[in-house]
Structure formats: structure tokens, C-alpha cells
Amino acid sequence: MQHRAFLLIIDDAPIAADLLDYFAKFHIEIKHQKTLYPLKVEQNIPTAILINWSIIKNEPDMIHQFYKTYPSPILIINDVADEEICISVLHHGADDFLIKPIYPRELHARINAISRRVERTGKKGASEKEIYTFANWRLISASRQVFDLNNNELHLSAGEYDLLYTFVQQPQCILDRELLSQLTKNNNLNPFDRRIDVQISRLRQKIEDNAKKPKLIKTIRNGGYMFTSHVVVSKEND
């Protein structure tokens, strides 16, 4: 039996009627719980997970745990705009940060933007994997995985992976912030928005030998960013 698609919303406030009505038109159910525990997720995977910051603020590491457990967009919601909270949740692995009230069409568009990229990568030949080798790392595009020389997996958020995948596909090219924002779903950035910079910083901390003196991802003054490493692309048959 096919399970109905659903959004999991963890929030102590009631779900707005317009949100329920909107997603019902797309045959997407909203499952609501007011506390983080117990987590009532069934065998089927949620289309997206929304968590109110007030519920998870004392356990921000749980954001990464959600990322490792469920291959679903993770969006943190908050009652007020707060730059420090936004940066914190992105550091912990969230894909996006939204301020209430949540507008159904905007939420749907953001979820779809993340999901499209995942689907596009997943559709690359089931019997063939593209492997991008650079510095001390291997990126396997078909499974969205990155490994070091000792075959230890590097855990990246969806946004971090999308950035790295973009870089290895276009090494030695200057990529401006506008292009990177489009490729990482943040196409509503304003000139003062720091989300791309935060994700770049997080990625550097994970792949650079010294994040304070990055050699792989260089900042180009008035230009954007450039991936400097030589990249070797190979294919592996299953």
C-alpha cells in the first residue's frame, strides 16, 4: 500500500488552517506533534521536517541527528527574526530558517527546491557512479557521499553537499554569490544575507586542513568563491 506524503511539524502552537488546506490540495498530510519526544515518525519518510526553535534550542545537536536519520529537508521555524539563531541552526545542519507566519506557497517552494536537487542527483544512472577525487577526498555523486583517504564518511548537510558538488563540477572557476544562492535554494538572498557565507564557512571547517587559511575554497575579492583543487572524474560500475 502506498503511503500518503506528509510534512512533520514539531511545534507547540496549533497548525494554521491555511497551511492544512493548502497542502491537502497536493495530497500532502500534515502530522503535528507538540514535543520533540517521542518522535512519531513511521517507516515512511516525511517530505520535510519543520521544528520550532523554542523546542530544539536546548538540544541543537538534534538537528544533525535528524539529518543523519531522515533524508528530508530540515527547516527550523521561529516566531521572530534573529540572525544569531539563523546562523546557529545552519551551523548545526538545518537546510533553511523561516520566520512565522509560515506562508504555504513559500514553504512548498522551498521544500520543492531542495527535493529537486536530491532527485536530480539520484536519477544519475543507477548502475554507474560518478566519483570526483580532489585533495584528500572522494565525492560519489550517485549516493551523495564524501569519503576521506581512510574511507571515513564526511557528514554534510544538504546545503553543504550541494555547494561542494557545485565546486567540484566547476573547479578553477569563479562562482559569484548569486549563482551559488540559486544552486543552494537560497534564491531570495538580499545583499546583506549571510547564509551562503555561513555554509561556505561550515564546508571549509570540514574539508580544509586549516579553515582559517583555506586552500581549497578561495574567496575572490569582489568576485565570489573559487574551488582551486585539481579534480579527477571517474566512473564506477555497480
SULJO-V952026 format. One record per run of one state. SS is the DSSP state (a for helix, b for strand, c for the rest). FROM is the first residue (numbers start at 1). LEN is the number of residues. If there is no record, write none. Layout:
{{SS	FROM	LEN} {SS	FROM	LEN}}
//
This chain:
{{c	1	4} {b	5	6} {c	11	6} {a	17	8} {c	25	3} {b	28	6} {c	34	14} {b	48	5} {a	53	7} {c	60	1} {a	61	9} {c	70	3} {b	73	6} {c	79	4} {a	83	9} {c	92	4} {b	96	4} {c	100	4} {a	104	19} {c	123	5} {b	128	7} {c	135	2} {b	137	4} {c	141	4} {b	145	4} {c	149	4} {b	153	2} {c	155	3} {a	158	12} {c	170	4} {b	174	2} {c	176	1} {a	177	7} {c	184	11} {a	195	13} {c	208	3} {a	211	3} {c	214	3} {b	217	4} {c	221	3} {b	224	4} {c	228	3} {b	231	7} {c	238	1}}
//
